[in-house]
Amino acid sequence: MLYDLNIAWSPGLSPSDLQNTLRLSKTLGYDVVALNNTITGSQIPYSPSPITNPIPILNPQQPAGGGGAPSSITTPSTTASSSLPSSSLPTILRRATLEITDPATTNYRLPDFTRAYDLLALRPTSDRSFTWACNNTTDPPALISLDLTRPLGYHIHPRTAMAAVHRGSRFEVCYSQAVQLSSLNPESARARSIFIGNVQSLVRATKGRGIVISSEAKSALGLRGPADVVNLMAVWGLGPERGFEGLGMGARAVVVNEGVRRRGFRGVVDIVSVAEGGPERAKGEEEETNGKQGKKGQKQKGQQQQQQQQQQQGQGQKRKNNDKVGGGGIGGGGGGGGQQKNNKKMRKEGMA
């Protein structure tokens, strides 16, 4: 399965444009996508008011990605479900990306955003917020997404980056940030060169590990096929194997881990749904299993009884043989006694 965990969404996006983007992503081969709501620092509420999710639920059939994806049914939403047909759409998750400038004012609201969205990503904008996102968050974020078209203003240190990877976070590279730039604009050409340099710095710091590739497409024109994305990343410094991993297994691991975190208890106890068909089918399967085990037990018991009978027959035959040998010895002893009497008689006659 292929994943695109970042398709830009905004309240002003028209349903027709969103539908075209989702249908094209399905046509290109992406099975699971995530609609991303970017929230700046000024939009983060600092009061203990509840966090609402404005992204509509487009296809509530869940879970996705091998049984461990988060369920959008249990996530609150202030918008009614859309009437878009889900037959030609991929599985859709809802994601929030928080732009972090001052970590002190955001840390305590992270659990509220985690409960409201399927995925939570952090976009640090300074050296302090980057170090905090990698090392000091209460719960490690699912994704650390950087705006690679701007100078970061700090160096991506390998120790800091690998600390985030070891904690379970993944770094996101959004190729549409460079693809949608106009080649005729000098500022766009400079932004593209900055993007390539930042990607190479990130790959060098992580050695290609823990990287997830997304699009961050604002329209259908920003999407590319998986083969094109892997080729682009190979030109920018990420090998083809790591590129396919960033579109497949790496992104799937993010979705599954976040689903277990939300549906389980401390990542240990997971909620398992009842088998299809209800309790009657589950009871029938249990009786069938017990019947098979009973037949297997009867067969083993019959084999054990047969072995015991063979052992008893062998012991009886051995006793008979021993009895025969013992009788021959007694007869021989009697014969020896008669010979002794004859010898005594012959001695007496000789003395006479």
CORLIN-V379594 format. One record per residue. N is the residue number from 0. RES is the residue in one small letter. SS is DSSP state (A for helix, B for strand, O for the rest). PSI is psi in degrees with one decimal (NA if undefined). Layout:
{{N;RES;SS;PSI} {N;RES;SS;PSI}}
This chain:
{{0;m;O;144.6} {1;l;O;144.8} {2;y;B;143.3} {3;d;B;100.0} {4;l;B;19.7} {5;n;B;94.4} {6;i;B;118.6} {7;a;B;136.0} {8;w;B;144.2} {9;s;O;155.7} {10;p;O;-26.2} {11;g;O;2.6} {12;l;O;129.6} {13;s;O;146.5} {14;p;A;-32.8} {15;s;A;-42.9} {16;d;A;-41.0} {17;l;A;-40.9} {18;q;A;-42.0} {19;n;A;-41.2} {20;t;A;-43.4} {21;l;A;-40.2} {22;r;A;-39.6} {23;l;A;-38.7} {24;s;A;-37.5} {25;k;A;-40.0} {26;t;A;-36.6} {27;l;A;-14.6} {28;g;O;7.3} {29;y;O;123.2} {30;d;O;-31.2} {31;v;B;129.8} {32;v;B;161.8} {33;a;B;126.1} {34;l;B;126.0} {35;n;B;125.9} {36;n;B;108.5} {37;t;B;126.5} {38;i;B;120.8} {39;t;O;170.9} {40;g;A;-34.1} {41;s;A;-19.9} {42;q;A;-8.5} {43;i;O;119.4} {44;p;O;132.0} {45;y;O;-16.4} {46;s;O;159.2} {47;p;O;37.0} {48;s;O;150.1} {49;p;O;146.6} {50;i;O;127.3} {51;t;O;151.2} {52;n;O;109.6} {53;p;O;-8.0} {54;i;O;129.1} {55;p;O;154.3} {56;i;O;111.3} {57;l;O;-41.3} {58;n;O;101.9} {59;p;O;4.2} {60;q;O;114.8} {61;q;O;165.0} {62;p;O;174.2} {63;a;O;155.4} {64;g;O;39.9} {65;g;O;31.1} {66;g;O;-1.5} {67;g;O;11.2} {68;a;O;154.6} {69;p;O;152.8} {70;s;O;125.1} {71;s;A;-9.7} {72;i;A;-35.5} {73;t;A;1.4} {74;t;O;130.2} {75;p;O;150.0} {76;s;O;141.1} {77;t;O;-1.6} {78;t;O;141.1} {79;a;O;158.6} {80;s;O;141.0} {81;s;O;159.4} {82;s;O;16.7} {83;l;O;138.3} {84;p;O;135.7} {85;s;O;-0.3} {86;s;O;-35.7} {87;s;O;15.6} {88;l;O;150.3} {89;p;O;173.1} {90;t;B;130.0} {91;i;B;126.9} {92;l;B;165.6} {93;r;B;129.7} {94;r;B;150.9} {95;a;B;138.4} {96;t;B;119.3} {97;l;B;122.1} {98;e;B;118.5} {99;i;B;123.8} {100;t;O;-46.5} {101;d;O;105.4} {102;p;A;-27.6} {103;a;A;-28.2} {104;t;A;3.0} {105;t;O;-24.4} {106;n;A;-42.5} {107;y;A;-11.4} {108;r;A;-6.1} {109;l;A;-43.4} {110;p;A;-33.2} {111;d;A;-42.2} {112;f;A;-34.6} {113;t;A;-39.0} {114;r;A;-27.0} {115;a;A;-23.4} {116;y;O;158.8} {117;d;O;-38.2} {118;l;B;146.6} {119;l;B;127.0} {120;a;B;149.6} {121;l;B;138.6} {122;r;B;90.5} {123;p;B;145.5} {124;t;O;6.2} {125;s;O;168.1} {126;d;A;-40.7} {127;r;A;-45.0} {128;s;A;-31.9} {129;f;A;-45.5} {130;t;A;-38.9} {131;w;A;-42.8} {132;a;A;-31.2} {133;c;A;-32.6} {134;n;A;-33.4} {135;n;A;10.4} {136;t;O;152.9} {137;t;O;-50.4} {138;d;O;135.3} {139;p;O;131.7} {140;p;O;154.0} {141;a;O;-42.4} {142;l;B;144.8} {143;i;B;105.1} {144;s;B;128.7} {145;l;O;145.8} {146;d;O;96.4} {147;l;O;-2.1} {148;t;O;-5.4} {149;r;O;150.9} {150;p;O;128.9} {151;l;O;-32.4} {152;g;O;4.6} {153;y;O;163.2} {154;h;O;134.3} {155;i;O;100.2} {156;h;O;136.1} {157;p;A;-37.7} {158;r;A;-42.1} {159;t;A;-43.1} {160;a;A;-43.6} {161;m;A;-27.0} {162;a;A;-40.5} {163;a;A;-39.7} {164;v;A;-41.5} {165;h;A;-27.4} {166;r;A;-12.7} {167;g;O;-1.4} {168;s;O;157.9} {169;r;B;144.1} {170;f;B;135.9} {171;e;B;132.5} {172;v;B;120.4} {173;c;B;106.0} {174;y;O;-23.8} {175;s;A;-18.7} {176;q;A;-32.0} {177;a;A;-29.8} {178;v;A;-38.2} {179;q;O;1.3} {180;l;O;139.1} {181;s;O;134.9} {182;s;O;-13.3} {183;l;O;-18.0} {184;n;O;124.0} {185;p;A;-36.6} {186;e;A;-36.0} {187;s;A;-37.8} {188;a;A;-39.3} {189;r;A;-40.0} {190;a;A;-35.6} {191;r;A;-40.7} {192;s;A;-37.8} {193;i;A;-40.0} {194;f;A;-46.9} {195;i;A;-41.3} {196;g;A;-39.4} {197;n;A;-38.3} {198;v;A;-43.9} {199;q;A;-36.8} {200;s;A;-40.1} {201;l;A;-41.6} {202;v;A;-38.5} {203;r;A;-38.4} {204;a;A;-36.4} {205;t;A;-5.7} {206;k;O;31.1} {207;g;O;1.9} {208;r;O;146.0} {209;g;O;32.2} {210;i;B;129.2} {211;v;B;134.1} {212;i;B;125.1} {213;s;B;176.0} {214;s;O;-44.5} {215;e;O;40.9} {216;a;B;132.8} {217;k;O;-10.7} {218;s;O;178.7} {219;a;A;-23.7} {220;l;A;-17.2} {221;g;A;-2.5} {222;l;O;148.5} {223;r;O;155.1} {224;g;O;159.0} {225;p;A;-39.9} {226;a;A;-41.2} {227;d;A;-39.1} {228;v;A;-42.6} {229;v;A;-39.0} {230;n;A;-41.4} {231;l;A;-44.9} {232;m;A;-32.2} {233;a;A;-37.5} {234;v;A;-34.1} {235;w;O;-0.3} {236;g;O;-5.9} {237;l;O;126.9} {238;g;O;159.9} {239;p;A;-38.4} {240;e;A;-45.3} {241;r;A;-31.0} {242;g;A;-47.2} {243;f;A;-34.4} {244;e;A;-37.1} {245;g;A;-24.8} {246;l;A;-20.9} {247;g;O;-89.7} {248;m;A;-38.3} {249;g;A;-45.1} {250;a;A;-37.0} {251;r;A;-39.0} {252;a;A;-37.6} {253;v;A;-46.0} {254;v;A;-44.1} {255;v;A;-43.0} {256;n;A;-40.7} {257;e;A;-34.2} {258;g;A;-41.4} {259;v;A;-38.1} {260;r;A;-35.5} {261;r;A;-33.0} {262;r;A;-11.6} {263;g;O;-179.9} {264;f;B;107.9} {265;r;O;30.1} {266;g;O;13.1} {267;v;O;-53.6} {268;v;B;123.6} {269;d;O;147.2} {270;i;O;121.0} {271;v;O;130.7} {272;s;O;158.4} {273;v;O;149.7} {274;a;O;153.3} {275;e;O;136.3} {276;g;O;-7.8} {277;g;A;-170.5} {278;p;A;-30.3} {279;e;A;-42.0} {280;r;A;-40.9} {281;a;A;-39.6} {282;k;A;-41.0} {283;g;A;-42.0} {284;e;A;-36.1} {285;e;A;-42.9} {286;e;A;-39.5} {287;e;A;-41.8} {288;t;A;-42.3} {289;n;A;-37.8} {290;g;A;-42.5} {291;k;A;-41.4} {292;q;A;-35.9} {293;g;A;-44.0} {294;k;A;-40.6} {295;k;A;-38.7} {296;g;A;-40.4} {297;q;A;-39.6} {298;k;A;-44.1} {299;q;A;-37.5} {300;k;A;-41.6} {301;g;A;-40.0} {302;q;A;-40.1} {303;q;A;-41.3} {304;q;A;-40.0} {305;q;A;-41.1} {306;q;A;-38.0} {307;q;A;-41.6} {308;q;A;-42.2} {309;q;A;-39.4} {310;q;A;-41.6} {311;q;A;-41.4} {312;q;A;-41.0} {313;g;A;-39.2} {314;q;A;-38.7} {315;g;A;-42.8} {316;q;A;-36.6} {317;k;A;-38.6} {318;r;A;-41.8} {319;k;A;-43.7} {320;n;A;-40.5} {321;n;A;-38.7} {322;d;A;-40.5} {323;k;A;-43.9} {324;v;A;-41.6} {325;g;A;-40.6} {326;g;A;-40.3} {327;g;A;-35.2} {328;g;A;-38.6} {329;i;A;-43.3} {330;g;A;-40.7} {331;g;A;-38.2} {332;g;A;-39.2} {333;g;A;-40.7} {334;g;A;-36.5} {335;g;A;-38.2} {336;g;A;-40.8} {337;g;A;-39.6} {338;q;A;-37.9} {339;q;A;-40.5} {340;k;A;-41.0} {341;n;A;-39.5} {342;n;A;-42.4} {343;k;A;-42.2} {344;k;A;-40.0} {345;m;A;-35.0} {346;r;A;-42.2} {347;k;A;-42.8} {348;e;A;-36.6} {349;g;A;-37.9} {350;m;A;-33.4} {351;a;O;NA}}
